[in-house]
Amino acid sequence: MGQQDVDIDELLDMQVADEQTPERLLSQQQVGRELEQAILRLPPLYREAFVLKHVEGLSYEEMEAILGVQGDTLKMRVYKGRLQLSRELAALNPAQ
């Protein structure tokens, strides 16, 4: 049983080490920068709604109170922002 525990620990260590390769970390940083730049390119109304919803994690009710805009309008702005971001990021990485 002790040998099995060691094997599981080694396997987990190898998996964690595998996930944190310098190449993968660099790739994650690049994706983060690309996403950040894509968010900055959103039209201001879409960017504001997207950031409040997906970065700040606010509910639509909270967003309504802050912005004074109806929930349906906010949902559309978040949706259109997400759509534009997904198109931009897909264009940056056509292999997927």
A tleap script that builds the chain and sets N, CA, C and O, in Angstrom:
source leaprc.protein.ff14SB
mol = sequence {
  NMET GLY GLN GLN ASP VAL ASP ILE ASP GLU
  LEU LEU ASP MET GLN VAL ALA ASP GLU GLN
  THR PRO GLU ARG LEU LEU SER GLN GLN GLN
  VAL GLY ARG GLU LEU GLU GLN ALA ILE LEU
  ARG LEU PRO PRO LEU TYR ARG GLU ALA PHE
  VAL LEU LYS HIE VAL GLU GLY LEU SER TYR
  GLU GLU MET GLU ALA ILE LEU GLY VAL GLN
  GLY ASP THR LEU LYS MET ARG VAL TYR LYS
  GLY ARG LEU GLN LEU SER ARG GLU LEU ALA
  ALA LEU ASN PRO ALA CGLN
}
set mol.1.N position { 0.829 -1.193 0.000 }
set mol.1.CA position { 0.000 0.000 0.000 }
set mol.1.C position { 0.870 1.252 0.000 }
set mol.1.O position { 0.545 2.233 -0.669 }
set mol.2.N position { 1.981 1.225 0.749 }
set mol.2.CA position { 2.891 2.366 0.786 }
set mol.2.C position { 3.451 2.665 -0.590 }
set mol.2.O position { 3.589 3.833 -0.955 }
set mol.3.N position { 3.779 1.637 -1.364 }
set mol.3.CA position { 4.316 1.821 -2.713 }
set mol.3.C position { 3.278 2.497 -3.610 }
set mol.3.O position { 3.624 3.355 -4.422 }
set mol.4.N position { 2.020 2.116 -3.465 }
set mol.4.CA position { 0.952 2.702 -4.277 }
set mol.4.C position { 0.804 4.195 -3.969 }
set mol.4.O position { 0.608 5.000 -4.880 }
set mol.5.N position { 0.898 4.564 -2.688 }
set mol.5.CA position { 0.796 5.969 -2.313 }
set mol.5.C position { 1.908 6.776 -2.974 }
set mol.5.O position { 1.662 7.867 -3.490 }
set mol.6.N position { 3.121 6.250 -2.962 }
set mol.6.CA position { 4.259 6.942 -3.566 }
set mol.6.C position { 4.018 7.130 -5.061 }
set mol.6.O position { 4.261 8.210 -5.599 }
set mol.7.N position { 3.543 6.086 -5.730 }
set mol.7.CA position { 3.281 6.174 -7.165 }
set mol.7.C position { 2.251 7.249 -7.476 }
set mol.7.O position { 2.425 8.011 -8.427 }
set mol.8.N position { 1.189 7.322 -6.695 }
set mol.8.CA position { 0.161 8.333 -6.904 }
set mol.8.C position { 0.748 9.728 -6.694 }
set mol.8.O position { 0.485 10.647 -7.470 }
set mol.9.N position { 1.546 9.872 -5.636 }
set mol.9.CA position { 2.174 11.172 -5.383 }
set mol.9.C position { 3.102 11.568 -6.525 }
set mol.9.O position { 3.099 12.714 -6.974 }
set mol.10.N position { 3.896 10.606 -6.990 }
set mol.10.CA position { 4.807 10.891 -8.101 }
set mol.10.C position { 4.029 11.272 -9.353 }
set mol.10.O position { 4.407 12.196 -10.074 }
set mol.11.N position { 2.947 10.558 -9.602 }
set mol.11.CA position { 2.120 10.843 -10.767 }
set mol.11.C position { 1.549 12.261 -10.684 }
set mol.11.O position { 1.568 13.000 -11.667 }
set mol.12.N position { 1.049 12.629 -9.525 }
set mol.12.CA position { 0.504 13.977 -9.338 }
set mol.12.C position { 1.597 15.025 -9.498 }
set mol.12.O position { 1.377 16.062 -10.124 }
set mol.13.N position { 2.773 14.760 -8.936 }
set mol.13.CA position { 3.891 15.698 -9.074 }
set mol.13.C position { 4.258 15.889 -10.538 }
set mol.13.O position { 4.494 17.009 -10.990 }
set mol.14.N position { 4.302 14.773 -11.279 }
set mol.14.CA position { 4.655 14.865 -12.692 }
set mol.14.C position { 3.587 15.643 -13.454 }
set mol.14.O position { 3.907 16.436 -14.340 }
set mol.15.N position { 2.321 15.418 -13.112 }
set mol.15.CA position { 1.229 16.116 -13.793 }
set mol.15.C position { 1.303 17.618 -13.517 }
set mol.15.O position { 1.150 18.425 -14.434 }
set mol.16.N position { 1.537 17.993 -12.264 }
set mol.16.CA position { 1.648 19.409 -11.916 }
set mol.16.C position { 2.856 20.022 -12.618 }
set mol.16.O position { 2.766 21.120 -13.167 }
set mol.17.N position { 3.984 19.315 -12.601 }
set mol.17.CA position { 5.185 19.821 -13.266 }
set mol.17.C position { 4.926 19.981 -14.765 }
set mol.17.O position { 5.374 20.945 -15.384 }
set mol.18.N position { 4.202 19.028 -15.330 }
set mol.18.CA position { 3.870 19.065 -16.752 }
set mol.18.C position { 3.026 20.287 -17.086 }
set mol.18.O position { 3.230 20.934 -18.113 }
set mol.19.N position { 2.073 20.595 -16.205 }
set mol.19.CA position { 1.160 21.710 -16.455 }
set mol.19.C position { 1.859 23.058 -16.339 }
set mol.19.O position { 1.389 24.040 -16.913 }
set mol.20.N position { 2.944 23.127 -15.627 }
set mol.20.CA position { 3.600 24.412 -15.351 }
set mol.20.C position { 4.920 24.563 -16.107 }
set mol.20.O position { 5.876 25.130 -15.577 }
set mol.21.N position { 4.978 24.068 -17.322 }
set mol.21.CA position { 6.197 24.237 -18.105 }
set mol.21.C position { 6.363 25.709 -18.457 }
set mol.21.O position { 5.370 26.428 -18.570 }
set mol.22.N position { 7.590 26.168 -18.629 }
set mol.22.CA position { 7.800 27.576 -19.012 }
set mol.22.C position { 7.055 27.943 -20.290 }
set mol.22.O position { 6.533 29.051 -20.416 }
set mol.23.N position { 7.008 27.006 -21.238 }
set mol.23.CA position { 6.307 27.275 -22.493 }
set mol.23.C position { 4.826 27.509 -22.248 }
set mol.23.O position { 4.230 28.437 -22.797 }
set mol.24.N position { 4.230 26.642 -21.404 }
set mol.24.CA position { 2.802 26.758 -21.133 }
set mol.24.C position { 2.507 28.042 -20.356 }
set mol.24.O position { 1.515 28.721 -20.625 }
set mol.25.N position { 3.374 28.373 -19.389 }
set mol.25.CA position { 3.174 29.615 -18.640 }
set mol.25.C position { 3.280 30.825 -19.560 }
set mol.25.O position { 2.490 31.763 -19.446 }
set mol.26.N position { 4.244 30.810 -20.465 }
set mol.26.CA position { 4.408 31.906 -21.417 }
set mol.26.C position { 3.177 31.996 -22.316 }
set mol.26.O position { 2.679 33.087 -22.594 }
set mol.27.N position { 2.699 30.849 -22.762 }
set mol.27.CA position { 1.508 30.821 -23.608 }
set mol.27.C position { 0.310 31.406 -22.866 }
set mol.27.O position { -0.465 32.169 -23.443 }
set mol.28.N position { 0.153 31.054 -21.591 }
set mol.28.CA position { -0.952 31.583 -20.793 }
set mol.28.C position { -0.825 33.101 -20.629 }
set mol.28.O position { -1.825 33.818 -20.673 }
set mol.29.N position { 0.392 33.582 -20.442 }
set mol.29.CA position { 0.616 35.024 -20.315 }
set mol.29.C position { 0.271 35.729 -21.619 }
set mol.29.O position { -0.335 36.800 -21.607 }
set mol.30.N position { 0.657 35.130 -22.747 }
set mol.30.CA position { 0.360 35.731 -24.050 }
set mol.30.C position { -1.144 35.791 -24.287 }
set mol.30.O position { -1.660 36.802 -24.761 }
set mol.31.N position { -1.842 34.717 -23.961 }
set mol.31.CA position { -3.295 34.694 -24.114 }
set mol.31.C position { -3.923 35.765 -23.217 }
set mol.31.O position { -4.850 36.463 -23.628 }
set mol.32.N position { -3.412 35.887 -21.999 }
set mol.32.CA position { -3.921 36.912 -21.086 }
set mol.32.C position { -3.740 38.308 -21.647 }
set mol.32.O position { -4.642 39.140 -21.554 }
set mol.33.N position { -2.563 38.571 -22.237 }
set mol.33.CA position { -2.305 39.890 -22.834 }
set mol.33.C position { -3.206 40.119 -24.041 }
set mol.33.O position { -3.738 41.214 -24.225 }
set mol.34.N position { -3.376 39.087 -24.863 }
set mol.34.CA position { -4.234 39.217 -26.041 }
set mol.34.C position { -5.678 39.494 -25.626 }
set mol.34.O position { -6.356 40.324 -26.232 }
set mol.35.N position { -6.144 38.793 -24.588 }
set mol.35.CA position { -7.499 39.001 -24.095 }
set mol.35.C position { -7.650 40.420 -23.547 }
set mol.35.O position { -8.645 41.094 -23.816 }
set mol.36.N position { -6.669 40.861 -22.787 }
set mol.36.CA position { -6.706 42.213 -22.220 }
set mol.36.C position { -6.776 43.262 -23.332 }
set mol.36.O position { -7.560 44.207 -23.255 }
set mol.37.N position { -5.955 43.087 -24.357 }
set mol.37.CA position { -5.964 44.031 -25.483 }
set mol.37.C position { -7.295 43.982 -26.226 }
set mol.37.O position { -7.813 45.019 -26.639 }
set mol.38.N position { -7.850 42.783 -26.399 }
set mol.38.CA position { -9.133 42.648 -27.083 }
set mol.38.C position { -10.249 43.326 -26.284 }
set mol.38.O position { -11.135 43.950 -26.869 }
set mol.39.N position { -10.213 43.211 -24.966 }
set mol.39.CA position { -11.206 43.878 -24.119 }
set mol.39.C position { -11.088 45.392 -24.274 }
set mol.39.O position { -12.100 46.090 -24.349 }
set mol.40.N position { -9.857 45.902 -24.322 }
set mol.40.CA position { -9.659 47.344 -24.480 }
set mol.40.C position { -10.164 47.849 -25.832 }
set mol.40.O position { -10.520 49.021 -25.956 }
set mol.41.N position { -10.199 46.989 -26.835 }
set mol.41.CA position { -10.685 47.387 -28.163 }
set mol.41.C position { -12.206 47.360 -28.275 }
set mol.41.O position { -12.760 47.840 -29.264 }
set mol.42.N position { -12.888 46.805 -27.274 }
set mol.42.CA position { -14.353 46.785 -27.324 }
set mol.42.C position { -14.897 48.208 -27.297 }
set mol.42.O position { -14.295 49.089 -26.685 }
set mol.43.N position { -16.038 48.440 -27.958 }
set mol.43.CA position { -16.685 49.747 -27.810 }
set mol.43.C position { -16.955 50.001 -26.317 }
set mol.43.O position { -17.247 49.061 -25.579 }
set mol.44.N position { -16.860 51.250 -25.871 }
set mol.44.CA position { -16.959 51.548 -24.427 }
set mol.44.C position { -18.176 50.950 -23.723 }
set mol.44.O position { -18.039 50.444 -22.610 }
set mol.45.N position { -19.351 50.992 -24.330 }
set mol.45.CA position { -20.541 50.446 -23.653 }
set mol.45.C position { -20.436 48.936 -23.473 }
set mol.45.O position { -20.829 48.407 -22.433 }
set mol.46.N position { -19.909 48.241 -24.479 }
set mol.46.CA position { -19.742 46.789 -24.374 }
set mol.46.C position { -18.668 46.453 -23.358 }
set mol.46.O position { -18.821 45.533 -22.553 }
set mol.47.N position { -17.568 47.216 -23.403 }
set mol.47.CA position { -16.461 46.963 -22.483 }
set mol.47.C position { -16.916 47.144 -21.045 }
set mol.47.O position { -16.631 46.303 -20.192 }
set mol.48.N position { -17.621 48.231 -20.771 }
set mol.48.CA position { -18.103 48.515 -19.417 }
set mol.48.C position { -18.980 47.371 -18.908 }
set mol.48.O position { -18.782 46.888 -17.793 }
set mol.49.N position { -19.950 46.933 -19.721 }
set mol.49.CA position { -20.855 45.859 -19.306 }
set mol.49.C position { -20.105 44.535 -19.154 }
set mol.49.O position { -20.329 43.800 -18.193 }
set mol.50.N position { -19.213 44.231 -20.106 }
set mol.50.CA position { -18.461 42.978 -20.055 }
set mol.50.C position { -17.594 42.903 -18.800 }
set mol.50.O position { -17.573 41.883 -18.112 }
set mol.51.N position { -16.886 43.984 -18.509 }
set mol.51.CA position { -15.986 43.995 -17.347 }
set mol.51.C position { -16.777 43.870 -16.047 }
set mol.51.O position { -16.385 43.115 -15.157 }
set mol.52.N position { -17.879 44.598 -15.931 }
set mol.52.CA position { -18.676 44.491 -14.704 }
set mol.52.C position { -19.211 43.075 -14.509 }
set mol.52.O position { -19.238 42.562 -13.390 }
set mol.53.N position { -19.636 42.447 -15.603 }
set mol.53.CA position { -20.223 41.109 -15.503 }
set mol.53.C position { -19.170 40.023 -15.326 }
set mol.53.O position { -19.271 39.204 -14.413 }
set mol.54.N position { -18.160 40.011 -16.191 }
set mol.54.CA position { -17.244 38.869 -16.229 }
set mol.54.C position { -15.931 39.072 -15.489 }
set mol.54.O position { -15.272 38.098 -15.128 }
set mol.55.N position { -15.543 40.314 -15.259 }
set mol.55.CA position { -14.316 40.557 -14.496 }
set mol.55.C position { -14.661 40.830 -13.036 }
set mol.55.O position { -14.064 40.254 -12.127 }
set mol.56.N position { -15.629 41.714 -12.827 }
set mol.56.CA position { -16.033 42.069 -11.458 }
set mol.56.C position { -17.027 41.070 -10.868 }
set mol.56.O position { -17.179 40.988 -9.649 }
set mol.57.N position { -17.704 40.309 -11.735 }
set mol.57.CA position { -18.630 39.278 -11.262 }
set mol.57.C position { -19.946 39.812 -10.719 }
set mol.57.O position { -20.578 39.162 -9.886 }
set mol.58.N position { -20.367 40.985 -11.175 }
set mol.58.CA position { -21.618 41.561 -10.685 }
set mol.58.C position { -22.820 40.893 -11.341 }
set mol.58.O position { -22.727 40.364 -12.449 }
set mol.59.N position { -23.948 40.927 -10.639 }
set mol.59.CA position { -25.202 40.451 -11.222 }
set mol.59.C position { -25.768 41.555 -12.105 }
set mol.59.O position { -25.344 42.708 -12.027 }
set mol.60.N position { -26.729 41.189 -12.944 }
set mol.60.CA position { -27.354 42.208 -13.788 }
set mol.60.C position { -28.096 43.239 -12.936 }
set mol.60.O position { -28.159 44.414 -13.298 }
set mol.61.N position { -28.652 42.804 -11.814 }
set mol.61.CA position { -29.338 43.741 -10.915 }
set mol.61.C position { -28.355 44.768 -10.351 }
set mol.61.O position { -28.661 45.958 -10.279 }
set mol.62.N position { -27.178 44.298 -9.953 }
set mol.62.CA position { -26.151 45.217 -9.442 }
set mol.62.C position { -25.691 46.176 -10.540 }
set mol.62.O position { -25.470 47.362 -10.297 }
set mol.63.N position { -25.554 45.639 -11.744 }
set mol.63.CA position { -25.131 46.471 -12.866 }
set mol.63.C position { -26.177 47.544 -13.172 }
set mol.63.O position { -25.824 48.686 -13.468 }
set mol.64.N position { -27.477 47.180 -13.102 }
set mol.64.CA position { -28.563 48.143 -13.320 }
set mol.64.C position { -28.452 49.294 -12.331 }
set mol.64.O position { -28.582 50.459 -12.706 }
set mol.65.N position { -28.212 48.961 -11.063 }
set mol.65.CA position { -28.129 49.990 -10.028 }
set mol.65.C position { -26.943 50.924 -10.266 }
set mol.65.O position { -27.048 52.131 -10.050 }
set mol.66.N position { -25.832 50.374 -10.706 }
set mol.66.CA position { -24.624 51.180 -10.926 }
set mol.66.C position { -24.758 52.048 -12.175 }
set mol.66.O position { -24.428 53.234 -12.155 }
set mol.67.N position { -25.245 51.448 -13.258 }
set mol.67.CA position { -25.241 52.132 -14.551 }
set mol.67.C position { -26.548 52.850 -14.871 }
set mol.67.O position { -26.582 53.725 -15.737 }
set mol.68.N position { -27.633 52.478 -14.167 }
set mol.68.CA position { -28.921 53.077 -14.476 }
set mol.68.C position { -29.452 52.656 -15.829 }
set mol.68.O position { -30.165 53.415 -16.485 }
set mol.69.N position { -29.109 51.447 -16.253 }
set mol.69.CA position { -29.526 50.916 -17.551 }
set mol.69.C position { -30.310 49.632 -17.301 }
set mol.69.O position { -29.976 48.868 -16.395 }
set mol.70.N position { -31.351 49.389 -18.098 }
set mol.70.CA position { -32.178 48.193 -17.925 }
set mol.70.C position { -31.382 46.908 -18.159 }
set mol.70.O position { -30.436 46.871 -18.947 }
set mol.71.N position { -31.795 45.864 -17.453 }
set mol.71.CA position { -31.124 44.577 -17.531 }
set mol.71.C position { -31.044 43.994 -18.925 }
set mol.71.O position { -30.012 43.444 -19.308 }
set mol.72.N position { -32.135 44.109 -19.702 }
set mol.72.CA position { -32.120 43.556 -21.062 }
set mol.72.C position { -31.063 44.242 -21.917 }
set mol.72.O position { -30.389 43.593 -22.717 }
set mol.73.N position { -30.918 45.551 -21.752 }
set mol.73.CA position { -29.905 46.305 -22.490 }
set mol.73.C position { -28.516 45.844 -22.079 }
set mol.73.O position { -27.637 45.668 -22.923 }
set mol.74.N position { -28.322 45.649 -20.781 }
set mol.74.CA position { -27.025 45.199 -20.280 }
set mol.74.C position { -26.690 43.797 -20.788 }
set mol.74.O position { -25.554 43.523 -21.173 }
set mol.75.N position { -27.687 42.916 -20.786 }
set mol.75.CA position { -27.469 41.551 -21.287 }
set mol.75.C position { -27.030 41.580 -22.746 }
set mol.75.O position { -26.141 40.829 -23.147 }
set mol.76.N position { -27.657 42.453 -23.539 }
set mol.76.CA position { -27.293 42.558 -24.956 }
set mol.76.C position { -25.867 43.093 -25.098 }
set mol.76.O position { -25.108 42.616 -25.941 }
set mol.77.N position { -25.503 44.078 -24.282 }
set mol.77.CA position { -24.148 44.633 -24.354 }
set mol.77.C position { -23.110 43.583 -23.970 }
set mol.77.O position { -22.067 43.477 -24.615 }
set mol.78.N position { -23.389 42.813 -22.930 }
set mol.78.CA position { -22.463 41.756 -22.510 }
set mol.78.C position { -22.349 40.711 -23.618 }
set mol.78.O position { -21.251 40.264 -23.948 }
set mol.79.N position { -23.486 40.326 -24.187 }
set mol.79.CA position { -23.495 39.332 -25.258 }
set mol.79.C position { -22.678 39.821 -26.463 }
set mol.79.O position { -21.844 39.084 -26.990 }
set mol.80.N position { -22.918 41.053 -26.891 }
set mol.80.CA position { -22.209 41.578 -28.064 }
set mol.80.C position { -20.712 41.724 -27.773 }
set mol.80.O position { -19.884 41.494 -28.654 }
set mol.81.N position { -20.369 42.102 -26.554 }
set mol.81.CA position { -18.958 42.177 -26.175 }
set mol.81.C position { -18.294 40.819 -26.228 }
set mol.81.O position { -17.185 40.681 -26.742 }
set mol.82.N position { -18.983 39.798 -25.688 }
set mol.82.CA position { -18.450 38.427 -25.720 }
set mol.82.C position { -18.287 37.938 -27.145 }
set mol.82.O position { -17.291 37.298 -27.482 }
set mol.83.N position { -19.265 38.240 -27.976 }
set mol.83.CA position { -19.223 37.822 -29.377 }
set mol.83.C position { -18.017 38.443 -30.083 }
set mol.83.O position { -17.288 37.754 -30.796 }
set mol.84.N position { -17.811 39.738 -29.883 }
set mol.84.CA position { -16.674 40.410 -30.523 }
set mol.84.C position { -15.354 39.843 -30.012 }
set mol.84.O position { -14.426 39.627 -30.791 }
set mol.85.N position { -15.270 39.604 -28.711 }
set mol.85.CA position { -14.041 39.028 -28.146 }
set mol.85.C position { -13.769 37.640 -28.725 }
set mol.85.O position { -12.634 37.328 -29.087 }
set mol.86.N position { -14.793 36.822 -28.811 }
set mol.86.CA position { -14.569 35.457 -29.311 }
set mol.86.C position { -14.121 35.494 -30.769 }
set mol.86.O position { -13.280 34.692 -31.177 }
set mol.87.N position { -14.668 36.409 -31.554 }
set mol.87.CA position { -14.237 36.527 -32.957 }
set mol.87.C position { -12.785 36.979 -33.044 }
set mol.87.O position { -12.004 36.435 -33.825 }
set mol.88.N position { -12.428 37.972 -32.243 }
set mol.88.CA position { -11.037 38.470 -32.274 }
set mol.88.C position { -10.057 37.393 -31.843 }
set mol.88.O position { -9.026 37.196 -32.486 }
set mol.89.N position { -10.372 36.692 -30.758 }
set mol.89.CA position { -9.449 35.675 -30.250 }
set mol.89.C position { -9.374 34.491 -31.210 }
set mol.89.O position { -8.308 33.894 -31.359 }
set mol.90.N position { -10.473 34.142 -31.859 }
set mol.90.CA position { -10.451 33.070 -32.855 }
set mol.90.C position { -9.574 33.463 -34.034 }
set mol.90.O position { -8.860 32.624 -34.582 }
set mol.91.N position { -9.623 34.730 -34.427 }
set mol.91.CA position { -8.795 35.214 -35.532 }
set mol.91.C position { -7.309 35.181 -35.172 }
set mol.91.O position { -6.465 34.964 -36.041 }
set mol.92.N position { -6.989 35.395 -33.898 }
set mol.92.CA position { -5.607 35.337 -33.455 }
set mol.92.C position { -5.066 33.924 -33.419 }
set mol.92.O position { -3.861 33.713 -33.555 }
set mol.93.N position { -5.958 32.945 -33.234 }
set mol.93.CA position { -5.538 31.553 -33.110 }
set mol.93.C position { -6.377 30.685 -34.049 }
set mol.93.O position { -7.227 29.922 -33.589 }
set mol.94.N position { -6.146 30.794 -35.363 }
set mol.94.CA position { -6.986 30.093 -36.339 }
set mol.94.C position { -6.845 28.564 -36.309 }
set mol.94.O position { -7.665 27.868 -36.908 }
set mol.95.N position { -5.839 28.033 -35.634 }
set mol.95.CA position { -5.614 26.589 -35.625 }
set mol.95.C position { -6.721 25.841 -34.884 }
set mol.95.O position { -6.891 24.639 -35.089 }
set mol.96.N position { -7.471 26.525 -34.036 }
set mol.96.CA position { -8.491 25.815 -33.254 }
set mol.96.C position { -9.812 25.715 -33.944 }
set mol.96.O position { -10.754 25.143 -33.395 }
savepdb mol mol.pdb
quit
